[in-house]
Amino acid sequence: MRRGGWYRGKRVLVTGHTGFKGGWLVRMLALAGARVCGYALPAEPGSVFALCGGCRGEEGDIRDFARLRSLFAEFRPECVFHLAAQPIVLEGYRAPRETYEINGMGTVNLLECIRLSGCVRSALLVTTDKVYAESAAPHAEDAPLDGYDPYANSKSWCELAAACYARCYLRGRTALSVMRAGNALGGGDIAPGRILPDCIRAARKGETIAVRSPDSVRPYQHVFDVLAAYLAVARAQAEEPSLAGAYNVGPDASGCLTTGQLADLFCAAWEGASWKAEPSADARPHESPALRLDGGKLRRAFGISPRRTAEDAVRDAVAWERARAAGEGMARFADAQLTRYFSEGDMF
């Protein structure tokens, strides 16, 4: 990634920079020469941001409107990536009110700061493939928004709020897009209840991996492919606001795997690892048996297609974990992975 591209010198705010995708995003932006400020809860030990840094980090809750507005007034961001969220489906079932507060009103807080600040040229809100009403067919961007569970439904609400703000307040001032990505994989994900971090935790202990719903189909993709799409859209809509809209970020058909198939990829990459299906339970909360995304709109508008496979993502995650366990400098390791990825084509 060259430092002389569009992001060089830009003031970029990333909410949720201490999360998995946020940690990698601020590292990418730092390599691109951006002036980055993050806003999020404190980083968990072992997370990408805790190990690598990459930007000035402001600790705060996305529900704290006064704190967020103060940061906008002080930093005056030109570009905003909104990743702050409660991102776990099962946690949404356990704490629905908090999930709606964080994901719903947290997003409204951010949109209101953008409206009042007047400094943001380009804003990108990250939602999820789960915003759509359940269907076995691949979801295109015009499919109905009706997420089934509290997490998914709170993200559907975010999208409606974003569309309202774009119509009523931001037109002609701020280009605003929403990005609906599938299941991102890569090094440094430590979230509970996600298949790859769960595989790594079990393998580290020498335990058999318990896989929940091994026949469920998900659009698995490399986190770098997801974030490269975010960066490309945010830049392009700043230069041409008519490109702003809703975009799916998903793999091709080969990336739509069952959870069991992904566990197989992990076991092939981590010597000695094995898995078994977790016993089914009648009281288990509902999760969609199949999620697929139609990424045609993104390809047609920007020429963006995946550069990495799910197998590549699993291998990179295992390499990350091996390096971390060996005590390597993870900032340097992260930059080496990013440099290899972006050497195939500079999008910025």
WOKA-V954206 format. One record per residue. N is the residue number from 1. PHI is phi in degrees with one decimal (999 if undefined). PSI is psi in radians with two decimals (* if undefined). BURIAL is b if it has 9 or more other C-alpha atoms within 8 Angstrom, else e. Layout:
BEGIN
N | PHI | PSI | BURIAL
N | PHI | PSI | BURIAL
END
This chain:
BEGIN
1 | 999 | 2.12 | b
2 | -83.7 | 2.60 | e
3 | -81.7 | -0.15 | b
4 | -92.7 | 0.21 | e
5 | -82.3 | -2.93 | e
6 | -59.5 | -0.61 | e
7 | -79.3 | -0.21 | b
8 | -59.1 | 2.16 | b
9 | 79.1 | -0.13 | e
10 | -71.9 | 2.51 | b
11 | -85.3 | 1.98 | b
12 | -122.3 | 2.18 | b
13 | -102.3 | 2.28 | b
14 | -121.5 | 1.96 | b
15 | -83.2 | 2.57 | b
16 | 73.9 | 0.54 | b
17 | -72.0 | -0.23 | b
18 | -90.7 | -0.05 | b
19 | -80.7 | -3.13 | b
20 | -61.2 | -1.04 | b
21 | -68.0 | -0.66 | b
22 | -61.8 | -0.70 | b
23 | -62.6 | -0.73 | b
24 | -70.5 | -0.65 | b
25 | -63.6 | -0.79 | b
26 | -68.0 | -0.51 | b
27 | -66.9 | -0.74 | b
28 | -60.7 | -0.81 | b
29 | -64.4 | -0.64 | b
30 | -63.3 | -0.74 | b
31 | -63.5 | -0.54 | b
32 | -80.2 | -0.06 | b
33 | 87.5 | 0.25 | b
34 | -75.3 | 2.74 | b
35 | -94.0 | 1.81 | b
36 | -109.1 | 2.40 | b
37 | -126.7 | 2.30 | b
38 | -104.9 | 2.65 | b
39 | -136.8 | 2.05 | b
40 | -170.9 | 3.02 | b
41 | -68.2 | 2.84 | b
42 | -56.3 | 2.58 | e
43 | -70.8 | 2.43 | b
44 | -75.3 | 2.50 | e
45 | -56.4 | 2.37 | e
46 | 88.9 | -0.08 | e
47 | -75.4 | 2.89 | b
48 | -57.8 | -0.82 | b
49 | -67.7 | -0.70 | b
50 | -61.5 | -0.61 | b
51 | -86.5 | -0.50 | b
52 | -119.2 | -0.43 | b
53 | 63.0 | -2.52 | b
54 | 128.0 | -0.21 | b
55 | -164.8 | 2.95 | b
56 | -68.1 | 2.28 | e
57 | -116.3 | 2.20 | b
58 | -105.7 | 2.16 | e
59 | -81.6 | 2.29 | e
60 | -179.1 | 2.79 | b
61 | -94.2 | 2.35 | e
62 | -63.1 | -0.30 | b
63 | -80.5 | -0.15 | b
64 | -89.6 | 1.57 | b
65 | -63.7 | -0.74 | b
66 | -62.1 | -0.75 | e
67 | -65.2 | -0.72 | e
68 | -67.4 | -0.75 | b
69 | -64.9 | -0.65 | b
70 | -61.5 | -0.69 | e
71 | -65.7 | -0.72 | b
72 | -59.3 | -0.76 | b
73 | -64.7 | -0.60 | e
74 | -82.9 | -0.75 | e
75 | -89.6 | -0.51 | e
76 | 53.0 | 1.08 | b
77 | -66.0 | 2.50 | b
78 | -91.9 | -0.45 | b
79 | -138.9 | 2.40 | b
80 | -129.6 | 2.31 | b
81 | -116.1 | 2.09 | b
82 | -103.7 | 1.80 | b
83 | -116.1 | -0.16 | b
84 | -61.6 | 2.26 | b
85 | -169.6 | 2.85 | e
86 | -93.0 | 1.85 | b
87 | -101.9 | 0.11 | e
88 | -106.6 | 2.21 | e
89 | -60.0 | -0.87 | b
90 | -66.5 | -0.57 | e
91 | -66.7 | -0.58 | b
92 | -62.5 | -0.71 | b
93 | -63.1 | -0.69 | b
94 | -71.7 | -0.65 | e
95 | -134.6 | 1.25 | e
96 | -65.3 | -0.73 | b
97 | -62.3 | -0.80 | e
98 | -63.4 | -0.66 | e
99 | -62.9 | -0.77 | b
100 | -65.7 | -0.67 | b
101 | -62.7 | -0.82 | b
102 | -68.9 | -0.92 | b
103 | -77.5 | -0.69 | b
104 | -81.0 | -1.18 | b
105 | -69.3 | -0.47 | b
106 | -61.3 | -0.72 | b
107 | -68.1 | -0.72 | b
108 | -61.3 | -0.70 | b
109 | -57.1 | -0.79 | b
110 | -65.0 | -0.79 | b
111 | -61.0 | -0.67 | b
112 | -67.2 | -0.66 | e
113 | -64.5 | -0.70 | b
114 | -62.6 | -0.78 | b
115 | -59.9 | -0.78 | b
116 | -78.5 | -0.48 | e
117 | -76.1 | -0.72 | b
118 | 70.7 | 0.17 | e
119 | -105.7 | -0.20 | e
120 | -88.9 | 2.10 | b
121 | -84.7 | -0.65 | b
122 | -138.9 | 2.27 | b
123 | -133.4 | 2.45 | b
124 | -132.7 | 2.14 | b
125 | -103.7 | 2.21 | b
126 | -93.0 | 2.12 | b
127 | -114.6 | -2.11 | b
128 | -165.4 | 2.78 | b
129 | -65.8 | -0.26 | b
130 | -85.0 | 0.02 | b
131 | -69.0 | -0.34 | b
132 | -80.9 | 2.66 | b
133 | -61.5 | 2.49 | b
134 | -63.2 | 2.39 | b
135 | -160.6 | 2.55 | e
136 | -75.1 | -0.39 | e
137 | -79.1 | 2.68 | e
138 | -59.2 | 2.37 | b
139 | -83.7 | 2.22 | b
140 | -96.6 | 2.92 | b
141 | -64.2 | -0.35 | b
142 | -92.6 | 0.13 | e
143 | -70.5 | 2.68 | e
144 | -60.7 | 2.46 | e
145 | -94.2 | 1.96 | e
146 | -162.1 | 1.16 | b
147 | -55.3 | 2.40 | b
148 | -71.7 | -0.90 | b
149 | -97.3 | 2.98 | b
150 | -57.3 | -0.73 | b
151 | -62.0 | -0.92 | b
152 | -61.9 | -0.71 | b
153 | -68.8 | -0.63 | b
154 | -64.1 | -0.58 | b
155 | -74.6 | -0.58 | b
156 | -61.2 | -0.74 | b
157 | -60.7 | -0.74 | b
158 | -54.1 | -0.75 | b
159 | -65.6 | -0.71 | b
160 | -64.4 | -0.72 | e
161 | -63.0 | -0.74 | b
162 | -62.4 | -0.74 | b
163 | -63.2 | -0.69 | e
164 | -64.8 | -0.83 | e
165 | -62.9 | -0.69 | b
166 | -61.4 | -0.71 | b
167 | -71.3 | -0.82 | e
168 | -89.8 | -0.47 | e
169 | -128.7 | -0.59 | e
170 | -100.9 | -0.18 | b
171 | -59.9 | 2.28 | b
172 | 82.1 | -0.07 | e
173 | -121.2 | -0.86 | e
174 | -132.8 | 2.18 | b
175 | -80.1 | 2.15 | b
176 | -124.2 | 2.16 | b
177 | -123.5 | 2.70 | b
178 | -114.2 | 2.45 | b
179 | -121.2 | 2.17 | b
180 | -110.7 | 1.74 | b
181 | -100.8 | 2.72 | b
182 | -80.8 | -2.70 | b
183 | -83.9 | 1.90 | e
184 | -82.6 | 2.40 | b
185 | -126.8 | 2.58 | b
186 | 163.7 | -3.08 | b
187 | -71.4 | 2.53 | b
188 | 92.2 | 0.03 | b
189 | -79.3 | 2.13 | b
190 | -120.9 | 0.19 | e
191 | -65.9 | 2.49 | e
192 | -75.3 | 2.62 | e
193 | 81.6 | 0.09 | e
194 | -104.7 | 2.51 | e
195 | -62.8 | -0.82 | b
196 | -69.6 | -0.81 | b
197 | -60.0 | -0.64 | b
198 | -64.0 | -0.69 | b
199 | -61.1 | -0.80 | b
200 | -65.3 | -0.75 | b
201 | -62.1 | -0.75 | e
202 | -67.9 | -0.75 | b
203 | -64.3 | -0.65 | b
204 | -60.4 | -0.60 | e
205 | -87.5 | -0.08 | e
206 | 75.4 | 0.37 | e
207 | -96.3 | 2.70 | e
208 | -70.4 | 2.35 | b
209 | -75.5 | 2.22 | b
210 | -93.3 | 2.03 | e
211 | -103.6 | 2.11 | b
212 | -81.6 | 2.28 | b
213 | 51.5 | 1.11 | b
214 | -65.1 | -0.28 | b
215 | -93.3 | -0.04 | e
216 | -67.5 | 2.42 | b
217 | -101.5 | 2.33 | b
218 | -137.3 | 2.65 | b
219 | -84.9 | 1.53 | b
220 | -82.1 | 2.42 | b
221 | -154.5 | 2.78 | b
222 | -70.0 | 2.38 | b
223 | -59.7 | -0.54 | b
224 | -66.4 | -0.66 | b
225 | -62.9 | -0.70 | b
226 | -64.1 | -0.86 | b
227 | -71.3 | -0.60 | b
228 | -61.4 | -0.64 | b
229 | -66.4 | -0.74 | b
230 | -56.7 | -0.85 | b
231 | -64.1 | -0.70 | b
232 | -66.0 | -0.75 | b
233 | -68.4 | -0.76 | b
234 | -61.1 | -0.71 | b
235 | -67.8 | -0.84 | b
236 | -62.5 | -0.71 | b
237 | -72.7 | -0.44 | b
238 | -65.6 | -0.62 | b
239 | -83.9 | -0.53 | e
240 | -140.2 | 1.59 | e
241 | -58.7 | -0.40 | b
242 | -64.7 | -0.25 | e
243 | -79.0 | -0.20 | e
244 | -64.2 | 2.48 | b
245 | 171.4 | -2.70 | e
246 | -107.1 | 2.36 | b
247 | -137.3 | 2.34 | b
248 | -81.7 | 2.47 | b
249 | -121.7 | 1.72 | b
250 | -137.8 | 2.83 | b
251 | -78.4 | 2.98 | b
252 | -74.1 | -3.09 | e
253 | -58.2 | -0.56 | e
254 | -67.1 | -0.33 | e
255 | -89.2 | -0.09 | b
256 | -87.6 | 1.69 | b
257 | -117.2 | 2.77 | b
258 | -76.7 | 2.78 | b
259 | -61.4 | -0.62 | b
260 | -63.8 | -0.70 | b
261 | -64.4 | -0.67 | b
262 | -66.0 | -0.69 | b
263 | -62.1 | -0.62 | b
264 | -61.5 | -0.75 | b
265 | -61.0 | -0.71 | b
266 | -65.0 | -0.78 | b
267 | -64.7 | -0.52 | b
268 | -71.0 | -0.53 | e
269 | -88.1 | -0.45 | b
270 | -112.6 | 1.82 | b
271 | -58.5 | 2.29 | e
272 | 89.3 | -0.13 | e
273 | -77.0 | 2.58 | b
274 | -147.3 | 2.81 | e
275 | -137.0 | 2.82 | b
276 | -141.6 | 2.72 | e
277 | -72.6 | 2.33 | b
278 | -69.1 | 2.36 | e
279 | -55.3 | 2.40 | e
280 | -68.9 | 2.64 | e
281 | -136.1 | 2.28 | e
282 | -61.4 | -0.50 | e
283 | -87.9 | 0.01 | e
284 | -65.0 | 2.34 | e
285 | -60.0 | 2.63 | e
286 | -67.0 | 2.35 | e
287 | -132.2 | 2.45 | e
288 | -57.8 | 2.35 | e
289 | -71.9 | -0.36 | e
290 | -153.0 | 2.29 | b
291 | -131.6 | 2.20 | b
292 | -137.1 | 2.55 | b
293 | -118.2 | 2.47 | b
294 | -95.2 | 1.90 | b
295 | -94.8 | 0.31 | b
296 | -62.3 | -0.66 | e
297 | -62.7 | -0.75 | b
298 | -64.6 | -0.72 | b
299 | -64.1 | -0.76 | b
300 | -67.8 | -0.69 | e
301 | -77.6 | -0.62 | e
302 | -127.8 | -0.06 | e
303 | 68.1 | 0.46 | e
304 | -93.4 | 2.16 | e
305 | -133.4 | 2.73 | e
306 | -59.8 | 2.44 | b
307 | -100.0 | -0.30 | e
308 | -126.2 | 2.68 | b
309 | -98.6 | 2.96 | b
310 | -61.5 | -0.62 | b
311 | -63.1 | -0.73 | e
312 | -59.1 | -0.75 | b
313 | -63.3 | -0.73 | b
314 | -64.3 | -0.76 | b
315 | -61.8 | -0.71 | b
316 | -66.8 | -0.63 | b
317 | -66.2 | -0.72 | b
318 | -66.0 | -0.74 | b
319 | -61.2 | -0.71 | b
320 | -59.3 | -0.84 | b
321 | -64.9 | -0.69 | b
322 | -62.7 | -0.76 | e
323 | -64.4 | -0.76 | b
324 | -61.4 | -0.78 | b
325 | -65.2 | -0.50 | e
326 | -83.7 | -0.04 | e
327 | 80.5 | 0.37 | e
328 | -68.5 | 2.76 | e
329 | -71.9 | 1.93 | e
330 | -76.8 | -0.45 | b
331 | -63.5 | -0.78 | b
332 | -65.6 | -0.70 | e
333 | -63.1 | -0.76 | b
334 | -61.7 | -0.78 | b
335 | -64.3 | -0.59 | b
336 | -66.4 | -0.73 | e
337 | -62.9 | -0.73 | e
338 | -67.4 | -0.70 | b
339 | -63.1 | -0.71 | b
340 | -62.8 | -0.71 | e
341 | -65.8 | -0.86 | e
342 | -78.6 | -0.20 | b
343 | -64.5 | -0.31 | e
344 | -79.0 | -0.18 | e
345 | 163.9 | 2.10 | e
346 | -87.7 | 2.05 | e
347 | -98.2 | 0.07 | e
348 | -128.2 | * | b
END
